[in-house]
Each structure stands twice: as C-alpha cells, then as structure tokens.
Amino acid sequence: MHVVLTVATADGTVTATTDKEDGTNYSALVDSEIVIRGVAAPLVNSRRQLTGIRLLFPGMKTVTITEPAPSDPFLLPVRSLSSLLQYSPHAASLHRIHLRGRVTLSWPGHTVCVVDQTAGLCIQTADRTVLFEGDLIDVAGFLGREDYLPSITAATPKLVKSGGPLTPVTISAEAFETDHEDGGTALKAAHTEIPMANAFETDRNGELVRVEGTLVGRNQGLNGSTLLLSSRGVLFSVAPPTEAKENEKQIESSWADGSTITVTGVFVGKVDEQQTTRQEGIARLASFQILLRSPKDVVVIRKPSPWTPRRVLILLGLLLTGTLAALAWVVALRKRVWRQTILLRESEERFRHMALHDALTGLATRLLLRDRLDTAVDAARRRQTGLALLMVDLDKFKDINDTFGHHAGDEVLRVTADRLLAAVRKADTVARFGGDEFVVLLADLLDTANC
C-alpha cells in the first residue's frame, strides 16, 4: 500500500512515505540525488515527545531527480575492504560503493561475509540469493559505521564466479611457545594458525576461522541456541545459521555442556568503544563471535565425563540414603529376629515344661521323674549315700469323682500335690505317676535306717 524512501542528507537521514503507484520502479531511485516536495510530519515517542520528523509526499510527481544514479553500480571502481572508513580530507561520499570478495558465510536474506586480499567484512542484506563458500561476488551498497567498524546498508550481492572451499585460519591458545633461550616466542604451527591473543585484532573480521574450546552453556534466541565457549579463559559465543532452528534438536543432541568441541565459522568482533575513547584511540576488540555456516561446523572432540559434580553428589546422596535404609532394615530385622528368638525360647521352655510337668498339678511327669531318678542313683553311688522312693495313693478317689464330680476330684489332686511339696525338701521330687497315684523321690539321704 505504501512506499518508504530513505533519503540521506548532509544533516542525516530522513524517511519519505507515499502511496504506492503501479508501474513505478522505485529501485531506480537508489543512489540518485533528488528533491522531494512534501509535508513534514512529527515522530514522537510513547511520552508524546518529538524525536524527529518524516516526510509525507503525494507521489512521484513531486519528486525531481537532479542527478540520476549510475546505470550499473557494479561498474563503479572496486574498493578494497581495508580502505573502508579510512580517513580522507575530502567529504565522505553518500553514494553507493562497489566491493568484491570471496564468500566465507552466506545466510540468505540476512548476512553475507566476504574477504579480499586486505581484510574481511560481514554485510547485512535482505537479498535471498543463495551463495556458496568461495564464490567471488560483487556487492553494491552504502557505507556506514558501526562500533568503529565499517558496515554496508542496502547491500545487493552479485555472483561473479563460482569458487571452492576456503581454508580456515585456526585460532589456537597454544599457537606460540616460549621455550627459546632469549625468552622470545616462535610460531609452532603453520601460517594458518594464530594465537588466541592475536584473535582480537580487527583484521580478523569476516575471515573463516576454526576455534577449539569447551562448551560452557547456551542462550536461547529466535534463531536457535547461541553456544557459549571458553578457550584458555576467553569466553566467546557461537551463533547458528538462521535455518538451524527447525532441526537443531536433532543436531545438537550431542552438544552437552562440558564437551570439547571445534567450531568453524566466520569471525565477527565487537569493539570496546569506551576503552578506545579513553586510551590511545586505537580500536580494540572487547569480544568476538563465531557465525556458523551450518550446524555441521560443530565437531565434538571429547564428550564430558558423566561424573559431573552434580551427578556425583546425587549418587552419593542415593548411596547414603540406601545405606541408611539398609542399616535401618538390618536393625529392624535384628530386632525382629531377637523377638522371634525370645518367643521361640519361651515356646520351647513352655513346651518343655508341659512335657515334663503335669498340666493339672504342676508336678513332675514320669519322664522327669525317671531322669531325676537316674541322676539321684548316680549321685548316691558316687557319694555313698542313700535315696528313697515313696508311692502315695489316694483312697476312695473314685467315690469323690462320682459324688462331687470331676472338678472336685481335680481340686483334691491339686491340694494333695501342694501338701506333698510342702512336706519335702526343695531338692526332692514329687511326681504324679497317674490318676490318683503320686511318687516322692528323696535323694541324697545320709541315714537310710530312719527313713
């Protein structure tokens, strides 16, 4: 319904909005010098404060082209990437520039990174042309500045020639060693390897690099998980490609925290503006990020040990809980066994007592009498003493049962047993021989004549 033009002036940029006219090639206006007649409208924030203006114009009839754009921006002279933002005593040009380089990263509709013989640069673009690593391309766009680094807006890429894969530069924390006698440093690897300290130079931007580090975490974003890596105390992030969000769960299943991984991607640095302003004025990187070409650029070298501190604590807690539970079960089992043992002993004693004593009178049975008789005979032979065996029988016991009943007879037997026990010593034995018959064993007698 509408078309918005972004117009650069000596005092800054302003937007101009109009109704869309069919058949009008608005793209042809890009890089043209124009005069627009329209109405200035305010731009306000949420507090209704004026923050800027925009221009409203009725259509192309109020637009005058004073200097047309070049017919083909790719015919402009090619600028080297290292010359961008270089100081010039002449006023900065507001026109488009022409760049050429080889592709190191292509996220269609988002970002394309290129390198030439002098430097590298990552460019934001809405163009969805599919480019491949190593392709030689031209880029036309407007030069700007972002964090002391050049940036290209309204960029349009164009394929010049297809190319092959590029060799990444390895950023290694151990690229230098200091074992020389003079204390100096010597390069240990090939020219494609640089130390981590040199990675903070600004000329690394846009280059294809390979870094090894330890995965320490991740941040969830709209384009997927941003990995956080650590290499010799340097913390940096790794951004996945824009299309990785759909299948990242399948690919990132092995990207566990603590893994040692190698990432291959494009180096993008961020300048510390405050430090640059305060100190000698040289722009230095405060941090950097690696942009992945695809999730396959992440290679897991070594997975973390399953025995993490958290898992060890959990395991120790489970073992301690299991040990305490086992000890409690052993204590409960021993207590139960002890109770069962006491019950068995009591039952055994009770059964033994029932087997050796009469249930009615509590006197010894024939079995106990025979055992004590054998013991008394052996003792008499050994000590040369005597013993006596008395037979006691109740007269007319049958008449008592018949007259007064068996309960009365049982009472008579109990009373008789008590009287017999009271009449003898504690060492003597009184046994119920059967029915109304009793036997009294007098052991260890010294004077048998008076018995």
Contacts in CASP RR format, 6 or more apart in sequence:
PFRMAT RR
TARGET T0000
AUTHOR 0000-0000-0000
METHOD contacts of the structure
MODEL  1
MHVVLTVATADGTVTATTDKEDGTNYSALVDSEIVIRGVAAPLVNSRRQL
TGIRLLFPGMKTVTITEPAPSDPFLLPVRSLSSLLQYSPHAASLHRIHLR
GRVTLSWPGHTVCVVDQTAGLCIQTADRTVLFEGDLIDVAGFLGREDYLP
SITAATPKLVKSGGPLTPVTISAEAFETDHEDGGTALKAAHTEIPMANAF
ETDRNGELVRVEGTLVGRNQGLNGSTLLLSSRGVLFSVAPPTEAKENEKQ
IESSWADGSTITVTGVFVGKVDEQQTTRQEGIARLASFQILLRSPKDVVV
IRKPSPWTPRRVLILLGLLLTGTLAALAWVVALRKRVWRQTILLRESEER
FRHMALHDALTGLATRLLLRDRLDTAVDAARRRQTGLALLMVDLDKFKDI
NDTFGHHAGDEVLRVTADRLLAAVRKADTVARFGGDEFVVLLADLLDTAN
C
1 19 0 8 1.000
1 20 0 8 1.000
2 17 0 8 1.000
2 18 0 8 1.000
2 19 0 8 1.000
2 20 0 8 1.000
3 17 0 8 1.000
3 18 0 8 1.000
3 19 0 8 1.000
3 20 0 8 1.000
3 26 0 8 1.000
4 15 0 8 1.000
4 16 0 8 1.000
4 17 0 8 1.000
5 15 0 8 1.000
5 16 0 8 1.000
5 17 0 8 1.000
5 18 0 8 1.000
5 26 0 8 1.000
5 29 0 8 1.000
5 36 0 8 1.000
6 13 0 8 1.000
6 14 0 8 1.000
6 15 0 8 1.000
6 154 0 8 1.000
7 13 0 8 1.000
7 14 0 8 1.000
7 15 0 8 1.000
7 16 0 8 1.000
7 34 0 8 1.000
7 36 0 8 1.000
7 55 0 8 1.000
8 94 0 8 1.000
8 142 0 8 1.000
14 53 0 8 1.000
14 54 0 8 1.000
14 55 0 8 1.000
15 54 0 8 1.000
15 55 0 8 1.000
16 36 0 8 1.000
16 38 0 8 1.000
16 54 0 8 1.000
16 55 0 8 1.000
16 56 0 8 1.000
16 57 0 8 1.000
17 54 0 8 1.000
17 55 0 8 1.000
17 56 0 8 1.000
17 57 0 8 1.000
18 56 0 8 1.000
18 57 0 8 1.000
18 58 0 8 1.000
18 59 0 8 1.000
18 60 0 8 1.000
19 58 0 8 1.000
19 59 0 8 1.000
21 59 0 8 1.000
21 60 0 8 1.000
24 60 0 8 1.000
28 69 0 8 1.000
29 63 0 8 1.000
29 65 0 8 1.000
29 69 0 8 1.000
30 69 0 8 1.000
30 96 0 8 1.000
30 154 0 8 1.000
31 69 0 8 1.000
31 70 0 8 1.000
31 73 0 8 1.000
31 95 0 8 1.000
31 96 0 8 1.000
32 65 0 8 1.000
32 67 0 8 1.000
32 68 0 8 1.000
32 69 0 8 1.000
33 65 0 8 1.000
33 66 0 8 1.000
33 67 0 8 1.000
34 63 0 8 1.000
34 64 0 8 1.000
34 65 0 8 1.000
34 66 0 8 1.000
35 63 0 8 1.000
35 64 0 8 1.000
35 66 0 8 1.000
36 55 0 8 1.000
36 57 0 8 1.000
36 62 0 8 1.000
36 63 0 8 1.000
36 64 0 8 1.000
37 57 0 8 1.000
37 62 0 8 1.000
37 63 0 8 1.000
38 55 0 8 1.000
38 56 0 8 1.000
38 57 0 8 1.000
38 58 0 8 1.000
38 62 0 8 1.000
39 55 0 8 1.000
39 56 0 8 1.000
39 57 0 8 1.000
40 53 0 8 1.000
40 54 0 8 1.000
40 55 0 8 1.000
40 56 0 8 1.000
41 53 0 8 1.000
41 54 0 8 1.000
41 55 0 8 1.000
41 56 0 8 1.000
42 50 0 8 1.000
42 52 0 8 1.000
42 53 0 8 1.000
42 54 0 8 1.000
43 50 0 8 1.000
43 51 0 8 1.000
43 52 0 8 1.000
43 53 0 8 1.000
43 54 0 8 1.000
44 50 0 8 1.000
44 51 0 8 1.000
45 51 0 8 1.000
57 63 0 8 1.000
69 96 0 8 1.000
70 76 0 8 1.000
70 96 0 8 1.000
73 96 0 8 1.000
73 98 0 8 1.000
73 140 0 8 1.000
73 141 0 8 1.000
73 156 0 8 1.000
74 98 0 8 1.000
74 138 0 8 1.000
74 140 0 8 1.000
74 158 0 8 1.000
75 98 0 8 1.000
76 96 0 8 1.000
76 97 0 8 1.000
76 98 0 8 1.000
76 140 0 8 1.000
77 98 0 8 1.000
78 98 0 8 1.000
78 99 0 8 1.000
78 100 0 8 1.000
78 138 0 8 1.000
79 97 0 8 1.000
79 98 0 8 1.000
79 99 0 8 1.000
80 116 0 8 1.000
80 117 0 8 1.000
80 118 0 8 1.000
80 119 0 8 1.000
81 99 0 8 1.000
81 101 0 8 1.000
81 114 0 8 1.000
81 115 0 8 1.000
81 116 0 8 1.000
81 118 0 8 1.000
81 119 0 8 1.000
81 120 0 8 1.000
81 121 0 8 1.000
81 150 0 8 1.000
82 118 0 8 1.000
82 119 0 8 1.000
82 203 0 8 1.000
83 118 0 8 1.000
84 97 0 8 1.000
84 121 0 8 1.000
84 143 0 8 1.000
84 150 0 8 1.000
85 143 0 8 1.000
85 144 0 8 1.000
85 145 0 8 1.000
85 149 0 8 1.000
85 150 0 8 1.000
92 143 0 8 1.000
93 143 0 8 1.000
94 142 0 8 1.000
95 142 0 8 1.000
96 140 0 8 1.000
96 141 0 8 1.000
96 142 0 8 1.000
96 154 0 8 1.000
97 140 0 8 1.000
97 141 0 8 1.000
97 142 0 8 1.000
97 143 0 8 1.000
97 152 0 8 1.000
98 138 0 8 1.000
98 139 0 8 1.000
98 140 0 8 1.000
99 114 0 8 1.000
99 116 0 8 1.000
99 121 0 8 1.000
99 138 0 8 1.000
99 139 0 8 1.000
99 140 0 8 1.000
99 141 0 8 1.000
99 152 0 8 1.000
100 114 0 8 1.000
100 116 0 8 1.000
100 136 0 8 1.000
100 137 0 8 1.000
100 138 0 8 1.000
100 139 0 8 1.000
100 160 0 8 1.000
101 114 0 8 1.000
101 115 0 8 1.000
101 116 0 8 1.000
101 136 0 8 1.000
101 137 0 8 1.000
101 138 0 8 1.000
101 139 0 8 1.000
102 114 0 8 1.000
102 115 0 8 1.000
102 116 0 8 1.000
102 134 0 8 1.000
102 135 0 8 1.000
102 136 0 8 1.000
102 137 0 8 1.000
102 163 0 8 1.000
102 166 0 8 1.000
103 112 0 8 1.000
103 113 0 8 1.000
103 114 0 8 1.000
103 131 0 8 1.000
103 132 0 8 1.000
103 133 0 8 1.000
103 134 0 8 1.000
103 135 0 8 1.000
103 136 0 8 1.000
103 137 0 8 1.000
104 113 0 8 1.000
104 114 0 8 1.000
104 115 0 8 1.000
104 120 0 8 1.000
104 133 0 8 1.000
104 134 0 8 1.000
104 166 0 8 1.000
104 206 0 8 1.000
104 207 0 8 1.000
104 208 0 8 1.000
104 265 0 8 1.000
104 266 0 8 1.000
105 111 0 8 1.000
105 112 0 8 1.000
105 113 0 8 1.000
105 122 0 8 1.000
105 133 0 8 1.000
105 206 0 8 1.000
105 208 0 8 1.000
105 265 0 8 1.000
105 266 0 8 1.000
105 291 0 8 1.000
105 293 0 8 1.000
106 112 0 8 1.000
106 113 0 8 1.000
106 130 0 8 1.000
106 131 0 8 1.000
106 132 0 8 1.000
106 133 0 8 1.000
106 293 0 8 1.000
107 241 0 8 1.000
107 242 0 8 1.000
107 291 0 8 1.000
108 127 0 8 1.000
108 128 0 8 1.000
108 129 0 8 1.000
108 130 0 8 1.000
108 131 0 8 1.000
109 125 0 8 1.000
109 126 0 8 1.000
109 127 0 8 1.000
109 128 0 8 1.000
109 242 0 8 1.000
110 124 0 8 1.000
110 125 0 8 1.000
110 242 0 8 1.000
111 122 0 8 1.000
111 123 0 8 1.000
111 124 0 8 1.000
111 125 0 8 1.000
111 291 0 8 1.000
112 122 0 8 1.000
112 123 0 8 1.000
112 125 0 8 1.000
112 127 0 8 1.000
112 131 0 8 1.000
112 137 0 8 1.000
112 139 0 8 1.000
112 155 0 8 1.000
112 157 0 8 1.000
113 120 0 8 1.000
113 121 0 8 1.000
113 122 0 8 1.000
113 123 0 8 1.000
113 206 0 8 1.000
113 266 0 8 1.000
113 268 0 8 1.000
113 291 0 8 1.000
114 120 0 8 1.000
114 121 0 8 1.000
114 123 0 8 1.000
114 137 0 8 1.000
114 139 0 8 1.000
114 206 0 8 1.000
115 121 0 8 1.000
115 166 0 8 1.000
115 206 0 8 1.000
115 207 0 8 1.000
115 208 0 8 1.000
119 203 0 8 1.000
119 205 0 8 1.000
120 203 0 8 1.000
120 205 0 8 1.000
120 206 0 8 1.000
120 207 0 8 1.000
121 150 0 8 1.000
121 152 0 8 1.000
121 205 0 8 1.000
121 206 0 8 1.000
122 205 0 8 1.000
122 206 0 8 1.000
122 266 0 8 1.000
122 268 0 8 1.000
122 291 0 8 1.000
123 139 0 8 1.000
123 151 0 8 1.000
123 152 0 8 1.000
123 155 0 8 1.000
123 157 0 8 1.000
124 151 0 8 1.000
124 152 0 8 1.000
124 153 0 8 1.000
124 155 0 8 1.000
125 139 0 8 1.000
125 152 0 8 1.000
125 155 0 8 1.000
125 156 0 8 1.000
125 157 0 8 1.000
127 155 0 8 1.000
127 156 0 8 1.000
127 157 0 8 1.000
129 157 0 8 1.000
129 159 0 8 1.000
131 137 0 8 1.000
131 157 0 8 1.000
131 159 0 8 1.000
132 162 0 8 1.000
132 163 0 8 1.000
132 164 0 8 1.000
133 164 0 8 1.000
133 165 0 8 1.000
133 166 0 8 1.000
133 208 0 8 1.000
133 293 0 8 1.000
134 162 0 8 1.000
134 163 0 8 1.000
134 164 0 8 1.000
134 165 0 8 1.000
134 166 0 8 1.000
135 159 0 8 1.000
135 160 0 8 1.000
135 161 0 8 1.000
135 162 0 8 1.000
135 163 0 8 1.000
135 164 0 8 1.000
136 159 0 8 1.000
136 160 0 8 1.000
136 161 0 8 1.000
136 162 0 8 1.000
136 163 0 8 1.000
137 157 0 8 1.000
137 158 0 8 1.000
137 159 0 8 1.000
137 160 0 8 1.000
138 157 0 8 1.000
138 158 0 8 1.000
138 160 0 8 1.000
139 152 0 8 1.000
139 155 0 8 1.000
139 156 0 8 1.000
139 157 0 8 1.000
139 158 0 8 1.000
140 155 0 8 1.000
140 156 0 8 1.000
140 158 0 8 1.000
141 152 0 8 1.000
141 153 0 8 1.000
141 154 0 8 1.000
141 155 0 8 1.000
141 156 0 8 1.000
142 152 0 8 1.000
142 153 0 8 1.000
142 154 0 8 1.000
143 150 0 8 1.000
143 151 0 8 1.000
143 152 0 8 1.000
144 150 0 8 1.000
144 151 0 8 1.000
144 152 0 8 1.000
144 153 0 8 1.000
145 151 0 8 1.000
147 270 0 8 1.000
147 271 0 8 1.000
147 273 0 8 1.000
148 271 0 8 1.000
148 273 0 8 1.000
148 276 0 8 1.000
148 283 0 8 1.000
149 202 0 8 1.000
149 205 0 8 1.000
149 269 0 8 1.000
149 271 0 8 1.000
149 283 0 8 1.000
166 208 0 8 1.000
167 192 0 8 1.000
167 208 0 8 1.000
168 192 0 8 1.000
168 208 0 8 1.000
168 209 0 8 1.000
168 210 0 8 1.000
168 264 0 8 1.000
168 265 0 8 1.000
169 192 0 8 1.000
169 193 0 8 1.000
169 194 0 8 1.000
169 204 0 8 1.000
169 207 0 8 1.000
169 208 0 8 1.000
169 209 0 8 1.000
169 210 0 8 1.000
170 189 0 8 1.000
170 192 0 8 1.000
170 193 0 8 1.000
170 194 0 8 1.000
170 209 0 8 1.000
170 210 0 8 1.000
170 211 0 8 1.000
171 193 0 8 1.000
171 194 0 8 1.000
171 195 0 8 1.000
171 196 0 8 1.000
171 199 0 8 1.000
171 209 0 8 1.000
171 210 0 8 1.000
171 211 0 8 1.000
171 231 0 8 1.000
171 267 0 8 1.000
172 189 0 8 1.000
172 193 0 8 1.000
172 194 0 8 1.000
172 195 0 8 1.000
172 196 0 8 1.000
172 212 0 8 1.000
173 195 0 8 1.000
173 196 0 8 1.000
173 231 0 8 1.000
173 232 0 8 1.000
173 234 0 8 1.000
174 188 0 8 1.000
174 195 0 8 1.000
175 187 0 8 1.000
175 188 0 8 1.000
175 189 0 8 1.000
175 193 0 8 1.000
175 194 0 8 1.000
175 195 0 8 1.000
175 196 0 8 1.000
176 185 0 8 1.000
176 186 0 8 1.000
176 187 0 8 1.000
176 188 0 8 1.000
176 195 0 8 1.000
177 185 0 8 1.000
177 186 0 8 1.000
177 188 0 8 1.000
178 184 0 8 1.000
178 185 0 8 1.000
180 186 0 8 1.000
187 193 0 8 1.000
196 231 0 8 1.000
196 232 0 8 1.000
196 234 0 8 1.000
199 209 0 8 1.000
199 211 0 8 1.000
199 234 0 8 1.000
199 267 0 8 1.000
199 288 0 8 1.000
200 284 0 8 1.000
200 285 0 8 1.000
200 288 0 8 1.000
201 285 0 8 1.000
202 269 0 8 1.000
202 271 0 8 1.000
202 283 0 8 1.000
202 284 0 8 1.000
202 285 0 8 1.000
204 267 0 8 1.000
204 269 0 8 1.000
204 288 0 8 1.000
205 267 0 8 1.000
205 268 0 8 1.000
205 269 0 8 1.000
206 266 0 8 1.000
206 267 0 8 1.000
206 268 0 8 1.000
207 266 0 8 1.000
207 267 0 8 1.000
208 264 0 8 1.000
208 265 0 8 1.000
208 266 0 8 1.000
208 267 0 8 1.000
209 264 0 8 1.000
209 265 0 8 1.000
209 266 0 8 1.000
209 267 0 8 1.000
209 290 0 8 1.000
210 262 0 8 1.000
210 263 0 8 1.000
210 264 0 8 1.000
210 265 0 8 1.000
211 229 0 8 1.000
211 231 0 8 1.000
211 236 0 8 1.000
211 262 0 8 1.000
211 263 0 8 1.000
211 290 0 8 1.000
212 231 0 8 1.000
212 260 0 8 1.000
212 261 0 8 1.000
212 262 0 8 1.000
212 301 0 8 1.000
213 229 0 8 1.000
213 230 0 8 1.000
213 231 0 8 1.000
213 260 0 8 1.000
213 261 0 8 1.000
213 262 0 8 1.000
213 263 0 8 1.000
214 229 0 8 1.000
214 230 0 8 1.000
214 231 0 8 1.000
214 258 0 8 1.000
214 259 0 8 1.000
214 260 0 8 1.000
214 261 0 8 1.000
215 227 0 8 1.000
215 228 0 8 1.000
215 229 0 8 1.000
215 255 0 8 1.000
215 256 0 8 1.000
215 257 0 8 1.000
215 258 0 8 1.000
215 259 0 8 1.000
215 260 0 8 1.000
215 261 0 8 1.000
216 228 0 8 1.000
216 229 0 8 1.000
216 230 0 8 1.000
216 235 0 8 1.000
216 257 0 8 1.000
216 258 0 8 1.000
217 227 0 8 1.000
217 228 0 8 1.000
217 257 0 8 1.000
218 225 0 8 1.000
218 226 0 8 1.000
218 227 0 8 1.000
218 228 0 8 1.000
218 255 0 8 1.000
218 257 0 8 1.000
219 225 0 8 1.000
219 226 0 8 1.000
219 228 0 8 1.000
219 237 0 8 1.000
220 226 0 8 1.000
222 245 0 8 1.000
223 239 0 8 1.000
223 240 0 8 1.000
223 241 0 8 1.000
223 242 0 8 1.000
223 244 0 8 1.000
223 245 0 8 1.000
224 240 0 8 1.000
224 244 0 8 1.000
224 245 0 8 1.000
224 248 0 8 1.000
225 240 0 8 1.000
225 248 0 8 1.000
225 252 0 8 1.000
226 237 0 8 1.000
226 238 0 8 1.000
226 239 0 8 1.000
226 240 0 8 1.000
227 237 0 8 1.000
227 238 0 8 1.000
227 240 0 8 1.000
227 255 0 8 1.000
227 263 0 8 1.000
227 298 0 8 1.000
228 235 0 8 1.000
228 236 0 8 1.000
228 237 0 8 1.000
228 238 0 8 1.000
229 235 0 8 1.000
229 236 0 8 1.000
229 237 0 8 1.000
229 238 0 8 1.000
229 261 0 8 1.000
229 263 0 8 1.000
235 287 0 8 1.000
236 287 0 8 1.000
236 288 0 8 1.000
236 289 0 8 1.000
236 290 0 8 1.000
237 289 0 8 1.000
237 290 0 8 1.000
238 263 0 8 1.000
238 289 0 8 1.000
238 290 0 8 1.000
238 292 0 8 1.000
238 298 0 8 1.000
239 289 0 8 1.000
239 290 0 8 1.000
239 291 0 8 1.000
239 292 0 8 1.000
240 248 0 8 1.000
240 292 0 8 1.000
240 295 0 8 1.000
241 291 0 8 1.000
241 292 0 8 1.000
241 293 0 8 1.000
241 294 0 8 1.000
241 295 0 8 1.000
244 251 0 8 1.000
244 292 0 8 1.000
244 294 0 8 1.000
244 295 0 8 1.000
247 295 0 8 1.000
248 295 0 8 1.000
251 295 0 8 1.000
251 296 0 8 1.000
251 298 0 8 1.000
252 295 0 8 1.000
254 300 0 8 1.000
254 303 0 8 1.000
255 261 0 8 1.000
255 298 0 8 1.000
255 300 0 8 1.000
256 303 0 8 1.000
256 304 0 8 1.000
257 304 0 8 1.000
258 304 0 8 1.000
259 300 0 8 1.000
259 301 0 8 1.000
259 302 0 8 1.000
259 303 0 8 1.000
259 304 0 8 1.000
260 300 0 8 1.000
260 301 0 8 1.000
260 302 0 8 1.000
261 298 0 8 1.000
261 299 0 8 1.000
261 300 0 8 1.000
261 301 0 8 1.000
262 298 0 8 1.000
262 299 0 8 1.000
262 301 0 8 1.000
263 290 0 8 1.000
263 292 0 8 1.000
263 297 0 8 1.000
263 298 0 8 1.000
263 299 0 8 1.000
264 292 0 8 1.000
264 293 0 8 1.000
264 297 0 8 1.000
264 299 0 8 1.000
265 290 0 8 1.000
265 291 0 8 1.000
265 292 0 8 1.000
265 293 0 8 1.000
265 297 0 8 1.000
266 290 0 8 1.000
266 291 0 8 1.000
266 293 0 8 1.000
267 288 0 8 1.000
267 289 0 8 1.000
267 290 0 8 1.000
268 288 0 8 1.000
268 289 0 8 1.000
268 290 0 8 1.000
268 291 0 8 1.000
269 285 0 8 1.000
269 287 0 8 1.000
269 288 0 8 1.000
269 289 0 8 1.000
270 285 0 8 1.000
270 286 0 8 1.000
270 287 0 8 1.000
270 288 0 8 1.000
270 289 0 8 1.000
271 283 0 8 1.000
271 284 0 8 1.000
271 285 0 8 1.000
271 286 0 8 1.000
272 284 0 8 1.000
272 285 0 8 1.000
272 286 0 8 1.000
275 284 0 8 1.000
275 286 0 8 1.000
276 282 0 8 1.000
276 283 0 8 1.000
276 284 0 8 1.000
292 298 0 8 1.000
355 365 0 8 1.000
355 367 0 8 1.000
356 364 0 8 1.000
356 365 0 8 1.000
356 367 0 8 1.000
356 368 0 8 1.000
357 363 0 8 1.000
357 364 0 8 1.000
357 365 0 8 1.000
357 368 0 8 1.000
358 364 0 8 1.000
358 365 0 8 1.000
358 417 0 8 1.000
358 431 0 8 1.000
358 432 0 8 1.000
360 410 0 8 1.000
360 413 0 8 1.000
360 414 0 8 1.000
360 432 0 8 1.000
361 413 0 8 1.000
361 414 0 8 1.000
361 416 0 8 1.000
361 417 0 8 1.000
361 432 0 8 1.000
362 417 0 8 1.000
362 432 0 8 1.000
363 417 0 8 1.000
363 420 0 8 1.000
363 421 0 8 1.000
363 430 0 8 1.000
363 431 0 8 1.000
363 432 0 8 1.000
363 438 0 8 1.000
364 372 0 8 1.000
364 429 0 8 1.000
364 430 0 8 1.000
364 431 0 8 1.000
364 432 0 8 1.000
365 431 0 8 1.000
365 432 0 8 1.000
366 431 0 8 1.000
366 433 0 8 1.000
366 434 0 8 1.000
368 429 0 8 1.000
368 431 0 8 1.000
369 429 0 8 1.000
369 431 0 8 1.000
369 433 0 8 1.000
369 439 0 8 1.000
369 441 0 8 1.000
372 429 0 8 1.000
372 441 0 8 1.000
372 443 0 8 1.000
373 389 0 8 1.000
373 441 0 8 1.000
375 443 0 8 1.000
376 387 0 8 1.000
376 441 0 8 1.000
376 443 0 8 1.000
376 444 0 8 1.000
377 387 0 8 1.000
379 385 0 8 1.000
379 443 0 8 1.000
379 444 0 8 1.000
380 386 0 8 1.000
380 387 0 8 1.000
380 443 0 8 1.000
380 444 0 8 1.000
383 444 0 8 1.000
385 444 0 8 1.000
385 445 0 8 1.000
385 446 0 8 1.000
386 443 0 8 1.000
386 444 0 8 1.000
386 445 0 8 1.000
386 446 0 8 1.000
386 448 0 8 1.000
387 441 0 8 1.000
387 442 0 8 1.000
387 443 0 8 1.000
387 444 0 8 1.000
387 445 0 8 1.000
388 440 0 8 1.000
388 441 0 8 1.000
388 442 0 8 1.000
388 445 0 8 1.000
388 448 0 8 1.000
388 451 0 8 1.000
389 439 0 8 1.000
389 440 0 8 1.000
389 441 0 8 1.000
389 442 0 8 1.000
390 439 0 8 1.000
390 440 0 8 1.000
390 441 0 8 1.000
390 442 0 8 1.000
391 433 0 8 1.000
391 437 0 8 1.000
391 438 0 8 1.000
391 439 0 8 1.000
392 416 0 8 1.000
392 420 0 8 1.000
392 437 0 8 1.000
392 438 0 8 1.000
392 439 0 8 1.000
392 440 0 8 1.000
393 436 0 8 1.000
393 437 0 8 1.000
393 438 0 8 1.000
394 412 0 8 1.000
394 413 0 8 1.000
394 416 0 8 1.000
394 436 0 8 1.000
394 437 0 8 1.000
397 409 0 8 1.000
397 412 0 8 1.000
397 435 0 8 1.000
397 436 0 8 1.000
400 408 0 8 1.000
400 409 0 8 1.000
400 412 0 8 1.000
401 408 0 8 1.000
401 409 0 8 1.000
413 432 0 8 1.000
413 435 0 8 1.000
413 436 0 8 1.000
416 438 0 8 1.000
417 430 0 8 1.000
417 432 0 8 1.000
417 438 0 8 1.000
420 430 0 8 1.000
420 438 0 8 1.000
420 440 0 8 1.000
421 430 0 8 1.000
424 430 0 8 1.000
424 440 0 8 1.000
424 442 0 8 1.000
425 442 0 8 1.000
427 443 0 8 1.000
427 444 0 8 1.000
428 440 0 8 1.000
428 441 0 8 1.000
428 442 0 8 1.000
428 443 0 8 1.000
429 440 0 8 1.000
429 441 0 8 1.000
429 443 0 8 1.000
430 438 0 8 1.000
430 439 0 8 1.000
430 440 0 8 1.000
430 441 0 8 1.000
431 438 0 8 1.000
431 439 0 8 1.000
431 440 0 8 1.000
431 441 0 8 1.000
432 438 0 8 1.000
432 439 0 8 1.000
433 439 0 8 1.000
442 451 0 8 1.000
445 451 0 8 1.000
END
